[in-house]
Amino acid sequence: MTGNLAAMSIQSHEHGASKLISLARTAYGVIFGLAFALAVWGYDGFLLASSAAEQPWTKLLFGLPLAIIIGFVAGRLTSRYTSMGISIAVWMMANGLLAVIAGRMPFAGGNLAAWLADQRLWGVDVFPYERAALVRTTLVVLTNTTLGVVVGVLKDQAVERAWDRTTADDKMGWRSWVALFSICIPVAILPAVSVDGFINRPLRIPQQVVGELVNLTVSGANEEMIGTRDSSYRSIEPFRESLSKRYVSHRVEFGSDTETWYSAYLDNGTLGESFSGIEP
């Protein structure tokens, strides 16, 4: 009788350990997806919002759910298999898919936001996904798919650390979650940096420049100070008297030749004077 109880206790412990490891692997995927989205689109949105760019949180709004779902599926798949090779393959595919979404998001997300804002634009390719964007996306996909090897390898280390910090009754305590986050967040930032460098930053800089330009002008900077910073600043001279501290930087079109957005300045939503394209 005592032997049976001992056997049942061991089986119960093994079952509990299996469930905990499965939970930790799935959580690793969800945390990765969340951290990736915040690092890619949250950071970009914050910088755009700081420059009064139009709809700065669009990419995060559309991309966050997709990133979490992909992370969850990848984590769930790797929780079913113990093979390191399968884990690496899954995370390479997940990272590649996230890179494709990140490369398309400024264009597909921008189009969707425009359609929702004005039904007259429904179906119009407001922000076309052209060759320059495709090339950049391809580079990001190749880079991030390779980084998927790191994500897959470190998954087991994160789970092991979480397991070592479980509670006395084999539950995921706060120390286990801290262990997962401490590995997952830095790992997610690696592919996020790639996306920001190749995709988001070239599209963000023109709107940041417009914001800096307007702020300099409104703050009373003289023509010599503005002119020495960048010759493009001279484009604002005809509108100096019309500018105010309340403005929105509106995306007009994407110049595939320069791979930058052309921006416009709107004062309280009423003034829509376009400036020339500003190079990064």
Beta strands, then each sheet from edge to edge (+ up, - down):
strand 1: 247-255
strand 2: 260-267
strand 3: 273-274
sheet 1: 1+ 2- 3+
end
